[in-house]
Amino acid sequence: MITSKNEQAYLDLLKWVLASGTQKGDRTGTGTLSHFGAQMRFDLADGFPLLTTKKIHTKSVIYELLWFLKGDTHVKYLQDHGVRIWNEWATAEQTARFGKPEGELGAVYGHQFGASQQPDGSYNADGFDQISWLVNEINTNPNSRRLIVSGWNPKEADQVALPPCHTMFQFFVADGKLSCQLYQRSADLFLGVPFNIASYALLTHMIAQVTDLAVGEFIWTGGDCHIYHNHLDQVNEQLSRTPYPLPSLWLNPAIDNIFAFDFDDITIENYQSHPTIKAQVAI
C-alpha cells in the first residue's frame, strides 16, 4: 500500500515500480515494468488530487466523465469539444475488429454504466441504469455494502475498442462523508492513471453533492500496475520535479441531479503545475 498523502502517493508508486517492477511483455508489444497489486489513498479534504508534477489536460478529464455519464459510446461528443484522448481507438481499422463503424467504440464505460437510455429502449447489456440506481441507493440505504458500479462484462470484453480498465467502483458512507474505491485491472501509470485519479475524485465530489454528503477519501486500487518501456525517460523526468500545492474543485451548488452537470458547472481552481510531458500511448 502506498500511504503517502495525495500526489506523493502517486510519485511513490512510480518509484516502487521503477525499482521493483518485473519485465513483462504485453498486448501492444511495447513491453512494461509491471507490479501486481497496489493502493493509493487520497483525502479529498486535502485538495483535489490533480497531478502538479506534469500538466494534466483538465478539459479532457471533465468532458470524458460527462461522456461516461451520458451513456455515450461514440467519440463525436468528445471530438466536438476538442477532446482527442480516445481517437486512437476510434479509427476505422480499430472499430472494424468488432464490427462497428468508425468512431463507435462499442461496449465501453458509458454502455456499461447505462447512464442514459439507448435508441432501442435499453440502458446497457443488462438493461440496468447503474448510476441512477447508485444515487438512489446512497440516498435511501447509505449503510449498504453494495454501493457498487461495475464496468466489466466478460461476454462483451471482445466487442469493444478497449475493454474497461477501471472495472469496478464502490462507495462508502460514514460520518456524513462519501468515499469511493476504484479497482483498476490495468493501470498505465504514466499516461492513464493520473486521468483516472482525477476523474473518479471528480465523480465522488459530484455524487456527494447530489446526495447531500461531504467528501471523504478516494482510494485507488490497481491490478497490473505498469510503466511502458517507452515511458521510462518521461517517468524519470517527472520524478525529478517538486510537487506544487494541490488545486481545489468548485461545483455549481445549484446542481442536484448527477446527469445535470455540464462543463461550465465544474471548475478546477488554483491549478499550478509543471509543464506537460508528452508520451506515446500504447494501442
N, C-alpha and C positions, 0 to 999 in steps of 0.2 A: 504494500500500500504506500502511495506517495502522500505524505501527510502535511507537507508544507502548504502555506496559505496561498490561495489564488494563483497568480501567474507562476510563482516559483514552483508550484506543484507540477505544472506542465514542463518547465525547464528541467526539473529534477528527473522527470520521466525520460526526456530526451537523453540526458546524460547517462541514465541507467541502461537504456537500450544500446547506446553507442558503446558502452563499456562491457555489457554483459549479453548483448543480443546474439542469437545464433544465425549463422549464414544459412539462408534458405532460398530455394527457387520459388517462383510464384507464377500465377496465371498469365501475367503480362510479359514474362521473360526478362524482366528488368533485374530481378534479384533484390533481396532485402536482408537487413539485420532485424530479426524478429524476437519478441519476448511474448510469452503466453500468460496473460492474466495480470492486470494492473488496475489500480483505482486511484482517483484523484477526488478530493472534496473541495468545494468552493462555497464559502459562506457568503451568500448574496447580500448580506448586510454590510460587507466589507467593500463593496463596489461591484460594478458589472464586469464579469470575467472575460473581457475582450483583450487579447494579447497586445502588449505595447512594444515588445522587442522586435516586432515587424508590423507593418501597417496591414490591417485586415479591412477588406472592402465591405464596409457595413451595409451598404446598399444591397449587395448580393445576399448577405445573411438575412436581412429583413424580408426582401422580396421572395427568397426561396421559402422561408417559413410561411409567408402568406399564401404562396403557391401550394404548399403541402395542405394547408387548412382549407383551401378551395376545393380540394379533391382533384386537382388538375394533374394531367399526366403528359401534356404536350408542352414543348418548350416555347411556344409562341408568346405566352404570357410573360415569361422571363425575358425573352428577346425584346419584346415591346417596351420593356422597362430597362433595357440596357444591361441585362444580366446574362453572362455567357458561360457560366460555370458548368452547364450541362450540355453544351454544344457538341463536345467530342463524342458523346454517347447518342446524339440525335441525328447523325448523318444517315443517309440512305443505306450505306453499307452496314452500319451497325444495326439499324432497326429492321432491315431485311432478314436478319438472322432469326427473328421470332415473328416474322410475317406482319410487320406493321409498316405504315408509310413513314417517310422521312419526318422527323420531328416528334413522332409519337413514341414515348418511352415505355409504354406497357404498364405492367402492374407495379409501379414504383410507389413511393410513400403516400401520395395523395389517394391513390387507388386503395391501398391497404388501410389507411386511416378512415376512409369512407366518409370524409367530412362534408361532401355535397352530393346531391342526387345526380346520377348519370342519366343520359338520354333514354336508356331502356328502363328507367324506374328503379334500378338497383343502386346500392351505395358502394359495395365492393363485392369481392368474390363470395363473401358470406352474407351479403345483404344487410350489413350492420354498420351503423354510423358510430364508430368508436369514440370520436371526440365529443359528440353531443352526450353520449352515454356517460363518459368520464366526468364531464362538468356536472351533470345531474347527480351522479353518484357522490362526488365530493360535497355537493350541497346537502344531500339527503342522508348519506351514510359515510361521514368522514372518517370513521374508525375502521372502515373496511380495509382488509389486506388484499383486495382485488382491484385496486385502482390502477389498472394496467391497460396499456395500449400496445398491441403487437403489430410490428411491421413485417413479420416473416410469415410467409405462406409457402410451405415446401412444394406444393403442387404447381405454384406459379413462378418458382425461382428460375426456371429456364424460359419464361415467357416475358422477359424484361431486359432492358438495355443493361442494367446493373442491379442485381438483387440487393434489397436494402441492407446497408452496412450497419446502421443503427436499428437494431431489430426489436427492441422492447424497451418501454419506459414505464416506471411505476411511481405513483405519488403517495405521499405520506403526510398526514395532518396531525400536528401536535402543538399544543400551547398557542393556538391561533395562527400557526405558520404552516405554509405549504412547502414541502421539499419534493425533489424529483431525483430519481436514479435512472440513468440510461445504461443499457447494455449494448455495446457496440462489438459485433462479431469480428469485424475487420477494420483496423484503425491505421490509416495513413497518417502518421504522427505529424509530419511536417505540413502537408497541404490540407488534409481533411479535418483532422481533429480540432484545430483552432476554430473552424467554422461550426463544428458540431457542438463544442462547448458553448459558444455564443448563442447558437440557435436554441438549444434546449434551456439555457438560462433565461433567454427571452421568453420562450414558451411558458416557463414556470412563472415568471412575472405576470404574463398576460392572464393565465388561468387563475393565479392568486387574486388578481384584480376583479375578475368577473365572479369569483366565489367569495369575495369579501374577506380574504385572508392576507396576512403579511407573508413575506417570502422567508424561507429557511435556508436550506442548503441545496445546491445542485451537486450530485455525485455522479461522476463519470466512471464507468467500469468497462474495460476493454478486454477483448479476447486476444486475437492475433494483433499485437501492437508492433508495428514495423516502420522502419525507416528505409526507403528505397535507396539503392546504391547511388543513383544519380541525384540524390538529395543530401549526400553527406557533407559536401562543402557548404551548402546553404545552412544546414543544421549547425555546423561549427561557427559560421558567421553569426547566426542568431544567438548562440550561447555566449559569444564574446560581448554581447550588449547588456547594459544595465536596465532593468525594467523601470518604467515611469509609474506614477500612481494610477490606479485603475480609474476608468471613467464611471459615470453614473448613467442611469436609464430613466427617461421620462416617458410615461404613457399617458395618453389623453384620459383624464379621470372620468369623462362622460361616457366612456365605452363600458358597457356591462354585458356584452354578448361576444363570445370568443370569435365569432365569424364576422363581426362588425369592424374589427380593426383594419385600418388602411395604412399605407406607408406614412402618411402625414401624422398619424396618431402615435408614432414611435420615434423617439429621438435619443441618440447616444450623445451625452453631454460631457464636455471637458475631456475629449479623447486626444491624448498626446502620445505619439508613437515614433519609433524609429522608422526608417524608410522600408518600403516593400522589398521583399527578397523573392525574386522570380524563380520558379522551378517548373519542370515539365511534369504534367500529370501522366500517370501510367494508365493506359486504356486496356 
